Amino acid sequence: MSTRHSLRMTRRRFLVNTATVGAGLTLGMLLPGCAREEGPEEVMPEAGPGKAGGEVVRDARFEPNAFIRIGTDDRVTVIIKHLEMGQGTYTGLATLVAEELDAAWDQVDVEGAPADAALYNNLFWGKLQGTGGSTAIANSYEQMRNAGAAARHMLVMAAARQWGVRDSEIDVVDGVISHVASGRQARFGEMSEAAAREAVPDTVFVKEPDEFRLIGTRLPRKDSKAKVDGTAVFTQDIRLPGMLTALVAHPPRFGARLKSFDAGKAMIVPGVEEVVEIPTGVAVLATDFWAAKKGRDALHLEWDETDAFALGSTEILAQYRELAQAPGSPARSEGDAGQALQGADRKLETAVAFPYLAHAALEPMNCVIQKTGKGVEVWNGEQYQTPDQAAVAGVFGLEPEQVRINMLYAGGSFGRRANPDSDYLVETAHIVKAIGGRAPVKMVWTREDDMRAGYYRPLYFHTLKAGLDAEGNPVAWQHRIVGQSIAADTAFEGALIKDGVDITSVEGASNLPYAIPDISVDLHSPVHPVPVQWWRSVGSTHTAFAVETFIDQLAAAAGRDPVEFRRPLLRDHPRHLGVMELVAEKAGWGGSLPEGRGRGIAVHESFNSFVAQVAEVTVSGDGGFSVDRVVIAVDCGVAVNPDIVRAQMEGGMAFGLSAALESELSFSEGRPVQSNYHDYRVLRIGQMPEVEVHIVPSAQPPTGVGEPATPVIAPAVANALSAVTGQRFSSLPLKLNA
Amino acid sequence: MISLLLNGSTQELDVDPDMPLLWAIRDIVGLTGTKFGCGMAQCGACTVHLDGEPVRSCVIPVSAVQGKSVTTIEGLDTEAARAVQDAWERLDVVQCGYCQSGQIMSAVALLSRNPQPNDAQINEAMNGNICRCGTYVRIRAAIREASRALG
């Protein structure tokens, strides 16, 4: 019999859960004996919620809730509410269900959920469906396990009724329901129709972590095969009957307006069907990409740039340096940092500049929209269902629920697809509207369009001052940050801006974990027309570097080893300390290295997870250097799939290493300078260090892993370079003095 | 009319001769495993084999492949290809997956001409393929594993 002894979900708790989150688990949606009627097939056969993730179960007989279908063919389909953009959510969420259902992993298929916030909202975001902030596993941890446990319960009750035995005597292992005493057993598929007639349970048992059979093990990804044989469907791959491909000519600078255009030469390009003006530029629609591209190249465009953005990065940075002379809005204030600094035995200071950064996901942004009898249908690597539904509906004068969204695999996002303005979806909607909805439209950005479309990680400037006492202990810390607010003028302003401080600008700085008696952190949020947005790990992309390199600078001034220096200052933060000690041990911290090589360490918390990294670098005589090895320790609570946690540590670190080494989106006279991967450089395989990942064992609820590795690498590398050369860094990307 | 051998079958394409091979494969023939990433041979997502050699199909005009043999991810069918795809799946190399067709085409081309590459040769052969998700550690490991499988 089952070892489930713990009733963790009482009825009361369960009801509280569903009531406060906008009905996350709808156990009322039981459809006994009904095949799923709504499916992507009715519109087109090539893509849709089912096709993105796996095979559609056509003979589904048992749908205990909005997350699970069990067919008579014994296939278990888990409906995934979050976008699979590489982070492994299709695998992770399915694992949670399979664990509590006691399904066999190879009988589980996954399918992307439709846009329906009443069923599929992010439980951390209220009534909003969307993916981000490294929350997919964390917000779904109980919800998906409850869903699996409820389905299991109904299968067991059905078997008990059919076999005339007590449900408490029934076991479920690997998708097989069995009663040992009578020797009876049935597969899920054989019991699915009967289970659909059982009552949905009010309470469910879920396992304690020490009972986990799948969670914590290395299960193969559900999306590997399709991504290895080329059959995975991305938005770029959608083909609909009569579909036109659209390219848009955008203004050369933010704030420029279209004065006039002549489409005469574009219209004679074979394959070009129509040229239309839309709010963001001029769209050329053609039978295929190449014709649309040639048509766009043939447009004659006149822009009014009177009110356009005209600054360069140098001028912006000069403004920010000026602003940093005066205090900004306080983000944290403890004691009197100014006075403590005055009284300090030694004073140190630094300043760091961070450039704008493009997300540069490998699949340039694109979107397909088709008018239907009931509204419109969207195909997209869909990260922000609820805001996107509203924005697209707004263009057509529809209700949000008339916008049906097919969530496809996303070819990377790193934050870009969760756009507060739904920018590229709205652009596509305007094109469809401009042609009267006569054809489905695939709007495609080229790499250049994507890179110059804005919504960058903002340019930031930081100043830091600290004081040490005679023993070298830090007694004062002043941190000032200058940079555009990401949340300002978006729907998230109310939630993210408190007392004039955008928390996404200061996170990682205002929660400084080091025990220093007098601390001030303040913020200036200047306004520029350059659109800005969250970029993998958001505020921590810059705050972690500023804090962790300055801490190393203080350690050096105090004449102490960086790990020894941090240890007492982290005394109130055991999880920071835990990952730091683990990474130091695994990296052989303190061991000798050959001439020209050095180690650097950094520790940072983001998205409720704790990551420490040690980078080993080799400095060559000519000012060049390489990052040879990176050791990572992470504490993310329960590691639902440790191999995916490792993959996110490797990849998240690599994403941060691009910015540490090379990436920079700069402006000159209001124009973005970089346009493609030749000048917006990102990490290539030859620059990838060897990586070791160590996961702190934990029974705590899982926290984020998609982002927390990203911000830690740049300070670890900088600290390693400083250890070898003595040079401190005042800007990113990192450049060694010759 | 341009004629080429695509994945073993003759294709007659009545298209603009300047159209890059990538778009002929994707938009005209309808094989979408080969991806568009940059349009200027910088990212490698569009990598295909032209008479067995890895090339960036986004910068090759379709007229330049007249009479030649082109293989895409859909047409892979060699011992080296199976070894590479098996290793990729076994090690769960992929994340978002968008670059992986190109990565695999480059890896298969490498192992087809050099079944036992060293790390420097792996880095050199794969340096033209960007992975924004940063799966490079696993790409290296999967190529080593495929190399071992090929004996």
Interface residues (C-beta under 8 A of the other chain):
Chain A: E84 M85 G86 Q87 G88 P220 R221 D223 S224 K225 A226 K227 V228 D229 G230 T231 A232 V233 F234 Q236 D237 R239 T245 P270 D288 F289 W290 A291 K294 A360 A361 L362 E363 P364 Y409 A410 G411 G412 S413 F414 V444 T446 R447 D643 I644 A647 E650 G651 G652 M653 A654 F655 L657 N676 Y677 H678 V682 L683 R684 I685 G686 M688 E690 V691
Chain B: V15 D16 D18 M19 P20 W23 R26 D27 I28 G30 T32 G33 T34 K35 F36 G37 C38 G39 M40 Q42 C43 A45 T72 I73 E74 Q85 W88 E89 D92 V93 V94 Q95 C96 G97 Y98 C99 Q100 S101 I104 I122 N123 E124 M126 N127 G128 N129 I130 C131 R132 C133 G134 T135 Y136 V137 R138 I139 R140
